[in-house]
């Protein structure tokens, strides 16, 4: 192996707290400075991950994210500020990381990760850290790591809970060993729909960052074969053992998956929430004003029947999201009229708006914040749930 360059005087000063650890020392710091880590996603998990790994002295950080900063990101994505709204995340992340530690080289991959580019992007990195929030990309990242023999530091968050582990098929199970099949489409709400406590990603990301440093330096016992669950409301951690599945289709004894597949088709859902053509929005107060003026429009509720029974806006028509495409012709007379769509908090109705647009509806609006916003700003008699 080539000899690692000695630390410069300024690096001795920057990393002195690492160097003071007898188990760490100069050699471990040199390993970090020579290492290459790829972060998938510059969102809630990716932001603190990037900051702590850069501060620790990871020599090269690759970041894959094609999204732009949105105002709703600022509650938890701590690399960004209000002035960054609308800017590409990878550009802002690069600026912040270089300001934090000029030792770090940032490789920005401002593309959507896909089966066509994943293997090429992953190939040059030592560790892949998965901070994504959708199932197609998680399966894609897992399979690419297995095929390339890379460790995959996994983390996920939802509402008040998070989990973390290290998938490394050379020494333990992979993501498919834990989740052989994705959940049915629509059965697991996204963070946009279900919400997430703003501080939660920081805790899970710190676990991922710790595991990444351990993998790069060889220190400690990594979370291979162990799943760590965190409950913020209870402030509790639980650990579960994971076993390699001999029948796993990619890391088992007779793998049937030998190349990357169509992951959106496999999961039955898109690998992103970003709209290529943004959905038009109207606030609850705007829609209420339309009603008061006597404006004519079709008002659709795309929640599930049980939700409709719990709370409803008077005058809406129930068309559950999964039936919108099939029932679009029922509303053909509104194809060039105004259509307003709502759900619980706005995520499902945004998808319904896109579906209606694909079926030729030309004046479709999403009710921002859904029935929750209606209850908060228009009619407090509508129950919240």
C-alpha positions in Angstrom: 0.0 0.0 0.0 1.3 3.5 -0.7 2.5 5.4 2.3 0.0 7.9 3.6 1.3 11.5 3.7 2.2 12.8 7.1 -0.1 15.3 8.8 0.6 18.9 8.3 1.0 21.2 11.3 -2.4 22.8 10.8 -3.9 19.3 10.6 -2.4 18.4 13.9 -4.1 21.4 15.4 -7.5 20.7 13.7 -7.7 17.1 14.6 -5.9 17.2 18.0 -8.9 15.8 19.9 -8.8 12.7 17.6 -5.1 12.4 18.0 -5.4 12.5 21.8 -7.4 9.3 21.7 -5.0 6.4 22.3 -7.2 4.1 20.1 -7.3 6.6 17.3 -4.1 8.5 16.9 -2.3 9.7 13.7 -2.8 6.5 11.8 -6.6 6.5 12.1 -6.7 10.2 11.1 -4.6 9.5 8.1 -7.0 6.8 7.1 -9.9 9.2 7.3 -8.1 11.8 5.2 -7.4 9.2 2.5 -10.9 7.8 2.5 -13.8 8.4 0.1 -17.4 8.4 1.3 -20.6 8.7 -0.8 -23.7 10.2 0.7 -26.9 9.4 -1.1 -29.2 12.3 -0.4 -28.5 15.8 1.0 -31.7 15.9 3.0 -32.5 15.5 6.7 -29.9 12.7 7.2 -27.4 13.8 4.6 -27.0 17.3 6.0 -25.7 16.4 9.4 -23.8 13.5 8.0 -21.9 15.8 5.6 -21.1 18.2 8.4 -19.8 15.7 10.9 -17.9 13.6 8.3 -16.3 16.7 6.9 -15.4 17.9 10.4 -13.9 14.6 11.2 -11.6 14.8 8.2 -13.0 12.4 5.7 -10.9 13.3 2.7 -13.5 13.0 -0.1 -17.2 13.4 0.2 -19.4 12.5 -2.7 -23.0 13.8 -2.6 -25.8 12.5 -4.9 -28.8 14.7 -5.0 -30.6 16.4 -7.9 -33.1 18.4 -5.8 -33.3 22.1 -4.9 -33.7 23.6 -1.5 -37.3 24.1 -0.5 -38.7 26.1 2.4 -40.1 23.0 4.0 -36.5 21.6 4.2 -35.3 24.2 6.6 -37.0 22.7 9.6 -34.4 19.8 9.7 -31.9 20.1 6.8 -29.3 22.1 8.7 -26.9 22.8 5.9 -29.3 25.3 4.3 -30.7 28.7 5.1 -33.6 30.8 3.9 -31.5 32.5 1.3 -30.7 29.1 -0.3 -34.3 28.3 -1.2 -34.4 27.4 -4.9 -30.7 26.6 -5.2 -29.4 23.1 -6.0 -28.7 21.2 -2.7 -25.3 19.9 -3.9 -24.1 23.4 -4.7 -25.0 24.7 -1.3 -23.7 21.6 0.4 -20.3 22.0 -1.3 -20.0 25.6 -0.2 -20.8 24.8 3.4 -18.5 21.8 3.6 -15.6 23.7 2.1 -16.2 26.5 4.5 -16.1 24.0 7.4 -13.0 22.1 6.3 -10.9 22.9 3.3 -9.1 19.6 3.7 -12.3 17.9 2.2 -12.8 17.4 -1.5 -16.5 17.5 -2.4 -17.7 15.6 -5.5 -21.2 16.8 -6.3 -23.3 14.4 -8.3 -26.3 16.6 -9.2 -28.2 13.7 -10.9 -31.0 11.4 -10.0 -29.5 8.0 -8.9 -30.7 5.3 -11.3 -29.9 1.8 -12.4 -27.9 3.3 -15.3 -25.5 5.4 -13.2 -25.4 3.8 -9.7 -22.5 1.3 -10.3 -20.3 3.9 -12.0 -20.9 6.4 -9.2 -20.5 4.0 -6.4 -17.3 2.3 -7.8 -14.8 4.8 -6.5 -16.0 5.1 -2.9 -15.0 3.1 0.1 -18.3 3.4 2.0 -21.8 4.3 0.8 -24.1 6.1 3.3 -27.8 5.8 2.5 -29.8 8.8 3.6 -32.7 8.4 1.2 -36.4 8.6 1.9 -37.9 6.2 -0.6 -38.0 2.5 -1.2 -36.8 2.3 -4.9 -33.6 4.1 -4.1 -33.0 2.0 -0.9 -33.2 -1.2 -2.9 -31.1 0.3 -5.7 -28.4 1.4 -3.2 -28.5 -2.0 -1.5 -28.1 -4.0 -4.7 -25.4 -1.8 -6.1 -23.4 -2.1 -2.9 -23.8 -5.9 -2.9 -22.7 -6.2 -6.5 -19.7 -4.0 -5.8 -18.8 -5.4 -2.4 -19.3 -2.0 -0.6 -20.6 -1.4 2.9 -23.9 0.4 3.1 -24.5 2.5 6.2 -28.3 2.7 6.4 -30.5 5.1 8.2 -34.2 6.0 8.0 -36.6 8.2 9.9 -40.4 8.7 10.2 -42.4 10.9 12.5 -40.7 10.3 16.0 -38.7 7.2 15.2 -35.5 6.2 13.4 -33.4 3.2 12.7 -29.8 2.6 11.7 -27.6 -0.4 10.7 -24.7 -1.4 8.5 -25.4 -3.7 5.6 -22.4 -5.5 4.3 -23.1 -8.7 2.4 -19.5 -9.8 2.7 -19.9 -10.0 6.5 -23.6 -10.1 7.2 -27.1 -9.4 5.9 -28.1 -6.9 3.2 -31.2 -4.7 3.0 -33.1 -7.4 1.1 -32.4 -9.9 3.9 -34.4 -7.6 6.2 -37.0 -6.5 3.7 -37.3 -9.1 0.9 -40.3 -7.2 -0.6 -41.2 -3.5 -0.6 -44.5 -2.5 1.1 -47.6 -2.1 -1.1 -47.6 1.3 -2.9 -49.3 3.9 -0.7 -49.3 1.8 2.5 -46.3 3.7 4.1 -46.7 7.5 4.1 -43.8 9.6 3.2 -42.3 12.1 5.6 -44.1 14.8 3.6 -47.4 13.1 4.4 -46.7 11.6 7.9 -44.4 14.4 9.2 -41.1 14.1 11.0 -39.7 15.7 14.2 -37.1 18.2 13.0 -34.3 17.1 15.4 -34.8 13.4 14.7 -32.6 13.2 11.6 -29.7 14.6 13.5 -29.7 11.8 16.0 -29.9 9.0 13.4 -27.3 10.8 11.2 -24.9 10.9 14.1 -25.2 7.1 14.4 -24.6 6.7 10.7 -21.6 9.1 10.9 -20.2 7.1 13.8 -20.5 3.8 12.0 -18.9 5.3 8.9 -15.9 6.5 10.9 -15.6 3.1 12.5 -15.7 1.3 9.2 -13.0 3.6 7.7 -10.6 3.4 10.6 -11.3 -0.2 11.7 -12.2 0.9 15.2 -14.9 -0.8 17.4 -17.7 -3.2 16.4 -19.9 -1.9 13.6 -23.6 -2.4 13.4 -23.3 -5.3 11.0 -26.1 -7.8 11.8 -27.6 -5.4 14.3 -30.5 -3.0 13.8 -30.7 -0.1 16.2 -34.2 1.5 16.7 -34.6 4.9 18.3 -37.9 6.3 19.8 -37.6 10.0 20.4 -40.8 10.3 22.4 -39.7 7.5 24.8 -36.0 8.5 24.5 -35.2 4.9 24.1 -33.0 2.6 22.0 -33.6 -1.0 21.2 -31.3 -3.4 19.3 -32.4 -6.4 17.2 -30.2 -9.1 15.7 -30.3 -9.5 11.9 -29.3 -12.7 10.1 -28.2 -13.2 6.6 -31.0 -14.9 4.5 -29.5 -17.9 2.6 -32.4 -17.5 0.1 -31.8 -13.7 -0.4 -32.1 -13.0 -4.2 -29.0 -10.9 -4.3 -26.6 -12.0 -1.5 -27.9 -15.5 -0.8 -26.5 -18.8 -1.8 -28.0 -18.9 -5.2 -28.6 -15.2 -6.2 -31.2 -14.5 -8.9 -30.3 -10.8 -9.2 -27.0 -10.3 -10.9 -27.6 -6.9 -12.3 -29.5 -3.7 -11.4 -33.2 -3.8 -12.2 -36.1 -1.4 -12.6 -36.6 -0.3 -9.0 -39.5 2.0 -9.5 -41.3 -0.9 -11.2 -40.3 -3.3 -8.5 -41.6 -1.1 -5.8 -44.6 0.3 -7.7 -43.7 3.9 -6.8 -41.5 6.7 -8.0 -38.0 7.1 -6.5 -38.5 10.8 -5.8 -41.1 13.3 -4.6 -39.7 16.2 -6.7 -42.2 17.3 -9.3 -40.8 17.8 -12.8 -43.7 20.2 -13.5 -44.7 21.7 -10.1 -48.2 21.2 -8.9 -50.2 24.5 -8.6 -51.3 25.2 -5.1 -54.1 27.1 -3.5 -54.4 27.8 0.3 -57.4 26.8 2.3 -58.4 30.4 2.7 -58.2 31.0 -1.0 -60.5 28.0 -1.7 -62.9 29.2 1.0 -63.0 32.6 -0.7 -63.7 30.9 -4.0 -66.7 29.2 -2.3 -67.9 32.5 -0.8 -67.8 34.2 -4.2 -69.9 31.4 -5.7 -67.1 30.2 -8.0 -67.9 26.9 -9.7 -65.3 24.1 -9.3 -65.0 20.4 -8.6 -63.7 19.7 -5.1 -62.2 16.2 -4.7 -61.0 14.4 -1.6 -58.5 11.7 -2.4 -58.1 10.2 1.1 -59.3 6.8 2.2 -62.9 6.1 3.2 -62.0 5.7 6.9 -60.4 9.2 6.9 -63.5 10.6 5.1 -65.7 9.2 7.9 -63.4 10.8 10.5 -63.4 14.3 9.0 -64.6 15.9 5.8 -65.1 19.2 4.1 -68.7 19.7 3.2 -69.3 19.4 -0.5 -66.3 17.4 -1.4 -66.4 14.2 -3.5 -64.4 11.2 -2.2 -62.2 9.6 -4.8 -59.3 7.7 -3.1 -55.9 8.3 -4.6 -55.5 4.8 -6.0 -58.8 5.1 -8.0 -58.2 8.6 -9.5 -56.8 7.4 -12.8 -59.5 4.7 -13.3 -62.3 7.2 -12.5 -60.9 10.2 -14.4 -63.6 9.8 -17.1 -66.3 10.3 -14.6 -65.3 13.9 -14.4 -64.7 14.5 -18.1 -67.0 17.5 -18.0 -64.5 19.2 -15.7 -61.5 18.6 -18.0 -61.3 22.3 -18.8 -63.0 23.5 -15.6 -61.4 24.2 -12.2 -60.6 21.2 -10.0 -59.4 21.5 -6.4 -58.0 18.4 -4.8 -57.2 17.8 -1.1 -56.0 15.0 1.2 -54.9 15.0 4.8 -51.8 17.3 4.5 -51.2 17.7 0.8 -48.9 15.0 -0.4 -51.4 12.5 -1.9 -53.5 15.3 -3.4 -50.4 16.6 -5.2 -50.0 13.1 -6.8 -53.7 13.1 -7.7 -53.2 16.5 -9.4 -50.4 15.1 -11.6 -52.6 12.1 -12.5 -55.5 14.4 -13.5 -53.1 16.5 -15.6 -51.9 13.4 -17.3 -55.5 12.7 -18.2 -56.1 16.1 -19.9 -57.4 18.2 -17.0 -56.1 21.7 -17.5 -57.0 23.7 -14.4 -56.1 21.5 -11.4 -55.1 22.9 -8.0 -53.8 21.2 -4.9 -55.2 22.4 -1.5 -52.0 23.4 0.4 -51.9 21.6 3.8 -55.0 19.5 3.0 -57.9 19.2 5.4 -55.5 19.9 8.3 -55.0 23.4 7.0 -58.7 23.8 6.4 -59.4 22.9 10.0 -56.7 25.3 11.3 -57.5 28.3 9.1 -61.1 28.0 7.8 -63.4 25.8 9.8 -62.2 24.6 13.3 -65.3 22.4 13.5 -63.7 20.0 11.1 -61.9 17.4 13.3 -58.2 17.1 13.2 -56.6 13.7 13.3 
